[in-house]
């Protein structure tokens, strides 16, 4: 589209150039009342349009050369306007054949020169940047505004060049061409901005604001100019009225003088010719432009003439005039008894002028006429003794006097017409001021308004663009900040940034949650030492002291030393929250650099490894517990082997005791008390060892788990106590049992025995720290079943651990003393027997209960 506008302008310029070469008025001027487009204007259109068509090529030389040529032509034209020096640029290319409507022959209007000057400058320095965009929009808007005013001036009939200091008008087709060029420039900007969505968004609204602002400023400017123009027209009208008054002021004394002379004739004061000559001479010297004074009798025959020289004597005895219009006016003067002016005539004594008649009446009788013949030029030159105006007087449509010729276009805009009627005269007075008069009376306010209006529009456009850019930058920064915050807050790592003074600047949400501090609490106030373990800081400071020879306090130097000695890479620290919670965290520190390369701060990233370390600890404990369980399993296997190995010799010993008792009986020594006592002791020990072996066998029994039998609780308890009786005795722990007789349950005895043994061992360990060391074992019928309980006088199980004691591998004992499987295995065994296994919360002691269904007797 912009190339179409430029092509139309090129066609317009070439057409007008052809019109000048062929001297075609219609092409050059379009209308007789319009100003012509001069050859230089048409040439500038052609050159500028040609350069515009080449403006999108990579090589901008042609476009720049064309802009430079237009700048040269318009610049020289403007130079002539400003300095008054003629550099002959107006006739350099062609000899003008018309000059009407032009300040000088062949010279473009000053508004046209200024439009071409700013257009060429904007194209010469054209760039694809914001400043060039603003300049182009500003220039195009100005040219459009000035051109539209030129067009409306022709349409509405006002002088569009009034505010330019010169009064040659921009041709109407020049205005159209300027509008086309401006549209081409704006459309080209539109196309270029489409290629970049960001540039379009930043410049679209500012461009519209700039265009509207400039056009509004030009509108206000021209409204003020029209008001100023109207004021100057009123001044011209006032001047025209003043000239009419001056004419009357000239004619009134003449009328009075001639009527005075007529009265003297009527009164008989002029007895002889000499007295009349004396009065005539005084009037002649008093009134400038008075060519002749004469008296004609009632037959209109001239009797007296003054002066007689310069052909005056020829008038004596001749009729006053044979001109019908003069005769008619003389009759009107006689009939109306008053003075009259004739129409403009050629005086008999030479020169163009007019005659004033004053009739003489004596006692009602017409006695003749006093007549004064006046040359028009001296009279009116006295009247228009006002510099800066052209005066023309018309009678019956014919010019009868003119002080000079004004430019027809200028005269059309500034002429003031008025009618003058006095003593029978009916004239049309045309008054035209000089351009200099209008220029001197022109106010500078419209131009100031235009300047400030355009300046404010440009500043507003630039401000809006900067605002748009700032808003986009703010939006981008906000998005970047939100992305940064989202990325910081979405990671499970703690992020803490400090400034170059070591003071906290920012923390992410994870850090705020774990450390229990908000960023605002700490920002710019404290260093990260606030939530570090001071002991660890002291240790690191001691290391730094040993390496640097000086103590480094927590701050910028501290961070630099960490980088220097490599402590910034994944070191583990204890971090303490606001409420005192401790976390194990791995800290990594990075430097944050500013644009100039200086360190702007530091970013610390902490990974919470507290759970990891806890899991590692638990895993290690579990490994130790599993190892202990493995050892117990091995010990069980070993115990089974030992029981087997001991049981065989024990059977032999028991058999030998029986043989020994029989032999002693045969020898008559069986009644020996000492020997019998010794044998009883040996058998008792053998039975005790056998009982222990049976318990060990029962504990590590590996027969089919589905084999159950009726168990006598009393026997089961007795065998289990045999297992640990000596241990309780050695540890000086009182073990008391109370078993209700004939209690029976169904199950696997070795498993129930294992549960009891676990409870008894736990009770033994619990009472070791108690001043009263007692363990109680009780078996009774309760709640429809057999309830076996083990209680002790130990410190008890803490309430917060009671829900965990049944979990596998949970233990409150020191490492190596328990694996945390006893209670969980016991619970599983009891539940497998259809019973319940629990800690009695209602007991004042630590009391574990085994409840099993009772087996009927």
C-alpha positions, 0 to 999 in steps of 0.5 A: 500500500505504501508503494501505491501512495508513493507511485501516485505522488510520483505520477502527480509530480511528473504530470505537473512538471510536464504542465510547466514544460508545455505551459498548461495552466490547467495542470499547473494551477487546476483553477484560476483562483488557486495557487499554482504548484511550482516546478520545484515542488513537482520536482521534489515530489518526483525525486522524493517518491522515487527515493521512497520506492527504493527505500526498502532495498539493502543499498540505501544510497539511492534513497539517501541521495533523493532525500538529500536533493529534496533537502537542498532544494527546499533548504535553499528556498527556505533560505531565500524566505528567511534572508531575502537573498535570491539564490536563483533556485526558483528559476534554475530548472525552468523559466516560470510563465506565471507568478500570480499567487506566488511570493516570487516567480517560481518559488514554492510556498514556505509551508511547502518548503518546510514540509519537504525539508522535514520529510527529507530529513526524516527519510535521510536519517531513517533507522529501524529504531524507536527514535526514528519511529517517533521522528517519522510519525511526528513529521508525517503528522505535521505534514498531514496537518499542514496539508489538510489545512491547505485543502480545507482553506481552498474548500472553505475559503480561508487563507491557509498560509496566514500563519507562515509569515508569507502569503503565497499559498500551498497549491491544492494538489501540493497538499494532496501530494504531501498527504499521500507521502505522509500516508506512505511513510506511516504505512511503511512503519506499520508494515515494519512493526508487524514483523516484530510483535514487541515493537508493534505493542510498544509503538502502536498506542504512542503513535496514535496518541502522537498523531492525534496530539499533533493534528489537534495541536495544528487544529488549535493552532489554525483556529487561533490563526483564524481568530487572529486573521479575523482580527486583522480583517477587522483592522482592515475594515476599520482602516477602510472606514477611516479612509471613507471618513478621510474622504468625507473630511476632504469633501466637506470643507470643499462643499462648505467653501463652495457653498460659502462662495455661492451665498456671497454671490447671492448676497451680491458680495462679488460686485466685480471679478477681482473680489471673486478671484481673491476668494478663489485664490485662497481656496485654491491654495488651501485645497490640494488637488483643486484644478479649477474654480469657475462661476457659470451663470444661470444659462450654465455659461462660464463667466469667471475662471481661476486660474486662467493659465494652463488653458483656463482662458479657453473655458471662458464663455463656454458651457460648463459641460456637454456630458449628459451625466454632468448635466444630470448632476447639475440639474439635481443640484439645482432641484435639491438646492445642495452641492453635488459631485459629478462622476469621474470624468476627463477634465477639459484642462487635462487629467482624470477627476471629478467636479463639485457643484454648488448652486447659487440661489438669490431670493429663490431665483437660480443665479448660476453655479460655483464649480470646483474641478479636482484631479483625482490622484492628488485628492486620494493620495492625501486621503490614503496617506497610510503606509501599507495599503493598496486603495482602489476606487470603482464607479459603476464597476470601473476602476477610477483610481488605484494606488497600486496593484496587489497580488490577485491571490493575496487580494482575494484573501484580504481585500475589504470592499465598502460603499461610499455615498456622499453628495450624490457620489456612489463609489466602491472602495477596495482596500488591500493591506500589504503582506508586511502590515498583516505580518506585523499585526500577526500574533506569535501566540498561535505559533507558540501553541503549535510548538508546545502542542507538538512538543507535548504530543511528542513527549507524551508519545515517548512517555507512553512508549517508555511506559509501555516498555516499562510495563512490558519490562515489569511484566517480564521481570514479574514473570521472571520473578514468579518463575524464580520464586516458583522454582525456588519454592518448588524445590525441597532444598533450602535457599538462602541468599545474602548480600555482599555484607553477609546479611540475609537478603532472601529465603525460599518457602522451604527455608521459611517453613523449616527454619520457622523464620519469615524473610521479612524477619531477617532481611537485611538484619542478621547473618545466617549464623542465627540458625547455625550451631555455634559450636560448629562455627567455632570449630570451623573458625579454629580451623581457619585460625590455624590456616590463616593465623587470624580469627575470621568472624562470620560475615563476608570474610568468613564466606571468602575463607570458605571458598578459599579452603573449599568448605563451600562444597557440600559440607554438613552442618547442624541447622537450628530452627526458631523453636530449637529443632535441629536438622542435619543439612548439607550446605553448598555456597555459590557466589552471585556476581553483578554486571560489573563483575563485583560480588553482589552476594552469596547463595546458600543451598541446604539439603535436609538430610535429617531423615536420611541420617535417621534412616541410616542410623536405623538401618545400622541398628537393624543391621546390628539387630539382624546380626544379633538375631542371626547369632541367637539363631546360631546359638539356638542351634548350638544349644540343641547340639549341646543339649544332645551332647550333654544328655547322653553322658547325663543318661550314663551318669544317671544309670551309673548312680542307679547301679551304684545305689544297687551295689551299695545295697547289696553290700549293706551300705544303702542305709549309710546316711552319708552315702545315701545323702550323697547319692540323692544329691547326685540324682538331684543334680542330674534331674536338674540338668535334665530339666534344663536340657528339656527346657533348651530342647523345648525352646529350640524345638523345630517340630511341625508347628501344627502339632498342639497339645494340652499344656499344664500351666503349672508344669510349663511355668516350672520348666521355664523358671528352671531356665532362669532361676540361677540368673535371678539368684545371681542378680539378687532379684526376687522372683515370686510365682503364684500359679492357680492349680490345674490350669490347662491350655492348648498350644505348643509348650515351647512357644508359650515357654519362649514368651514367658522367658522373654517377659522374664528376661525383660523384667530382669533387665528393667529392675536392675536400675530399681532399688527394689528388685522384684519380679512377679509371675501369676497365672489365674482364670480370668475373663473365661480364659487363663491369664498369665502375667509378668510384672516388675518393680522397674521404672515402667514403659514411657507413655509416648513409647507404649504404642511402639513397643510391639513394633519389630526391632523397636527397643529401649535397651542399649545397642547390643543388649536387645534386638527389639524382636522379643515382644513382637515375636511374643505377640505373634505367638500368643495371637497364633494361639487365639489369645491376646498379648498386651501391656496392662495400662491400668497396673501400677507396675509394668505388667505384661499379660498373656491371655489364652483360652482355657482348655476344659479339664 
